[in-house]
Amino acid sequence: MTDSKAPTLEETVLLIDKAREQAATMLEKIFAAAQPGAVYGQPVGSERYTVITAAEVTSGGGFGMGLGLGPPSTPGGTAAPTAEAALPETRQTGGAGGLGGGGGSMGRPVAVIAIGPDGVTVKPVVDVTKVALAGLTAWATMLGLLRARRRARNC
């Protein structure tokens, strides 16, 4: 059973204000991931060397809101007659609404910066798993293309 009571103007304004507040909160959290402290680690020092880690930070998100106002409808798509529709002071509209949002961020190490008596060196962090997966994907793609080429020649 659906509720055919339409939201009032005040309820609609409150819904929009709530959506704006939630969007602002979510954006603050997403942009917090792009702060320098999230990218560069705290320097760690010894007698001769200082080491700083660097990371790649990726973040994203989305937010949406929907609000529909219109005449209440029956399953056949026609407006449902109601007893209140005969009252001239009662505005009958259907109501719907919704809020939604989500986001996330991810970080991974990309380099180690070493500062020592010989100067500054940047050593990349290699993700062996990603390199292996890229190699396997390229190999499987080449194998598939070669098989398709042979089949095309034999036809």
N, C-alpha and C positions, 0 to 999 in steps of 0.2 A: 504494500500500500504506500502511495507517495503522499507527501505533504504538499498541499497546494497553496499554503500560506506564503505570500510574497514577503521578502525581506523589506523592511521599511528603509527609508533613506538613511536614517541614523545607523541601522544595522549594516547597510552597504558601506557607509563611510568608515565605520569601525573595522569592517572586513578589509577595506583597502589600506587603512592605517596599519593594521596588523601585518598585512603583506609587505608594506614598505619597511616596517621595523625588522621583520624577519630577513628581508633581502639585504638590508644594511648590515645586520649581524653576520650573515653568511659571507658577504663581501669582505668584511673586516677579517674574518677567519682565513679566507682564501688569500688575501693580500699579505697576511702575516707570514705566510710561507715564503714570500719573496724578500724578506728582510736580510740584510747582510749577515746577521748571526746564523741564519739558516743555511747560507751558502758557504761561508768560511767558518771553520771551527776555531776555538780558542787556541792561541799559540801555546805550544808546549816546548819549554826550553830546558837545555842542559848546559854544561859548561861551554861547549863550543857550538852547538847547533840549536836552532829553533825550527820546529816543524809546525806547519799549518795545513790542515786538511781543507780541500775544496769539494763541494758537492754540486750536483745539478738538481735543481728543484723545479718540479712541474706541478702546476695547480690549475684547476678549472672548476666550473660549476654552472649551475643554471637554476632559474627560478621561474615559476609561472603562476598565474592566477586566472581563474575563469569565473565569470558571473553571467548567468543568463536570466533574463526577465522576459516573460512572454505569457500568453494565455496558457493555462494548464491544458494538457492534451490527453486524449484517450489513447489506448494502444493503436487505434486505427489512424491516428494522426489528426483527428478533428478536435476542435475545442470542446471541452467537457462542460455541459450546462450545469450550473450550480444554483442553489436557491438564493445565494448571496448575490448572484449576477443581476437579479432584478432590482436590488437596492442601488439607487443612483449615487449615493455617497460612498459606496464601497468600490474601490478600484480592485478588480480581480486580475492578478497576473500570476503566472507561474514563477517559481523561483528556483534558482540553482546557484551553486557557488563551489569554489574549490581553491585551495592553495597547495603548492607543492614546490619543492626545491631540493637541491642536493649539490654536493661538491666533494672535492677531495684533492689531496696533494700527495706527492710522492717525491722522495729524494734518493739519490744514489751517489756514492763517492766517485769522483772523476780524476782527482789529482792530489798529490802530496807535494807541498812546497817546502823545501828544505833551505834554510838560510844558515850558512856556515862561513868558516874562514876563507873558503875557496869561492864564495859568491852565492848566488841564488840558483837553485836547480828545481825544475818542475818535473816530477815523475808521474806520468799518467797511470791511473788504475785501470787495468784491462780486465773486462768482464769476460772470462774465458767461456762461460756458458752462452753468452750472446754471440760470441764469435763462432762457436761450434754450431749453434742453431742457424746462424746465417749461412754457414758453409753447407750444412745439410739441406737447407731450403734451396740454395742455388744448385746443388747437385741433383736434387729431386726434380727441379724445374728443367734442368738441361736434359735429364733422362727422359722426362715426359715429352719434351720437344723433339728429341731424336726419334722416339718411338712414333710420334705422330708424323714425322717426316718420312720414316720408312713405310708406314702404312699408306701414305699419300702416293708414294712412288709405286707401290705394288698394285694400286688400283687401276 
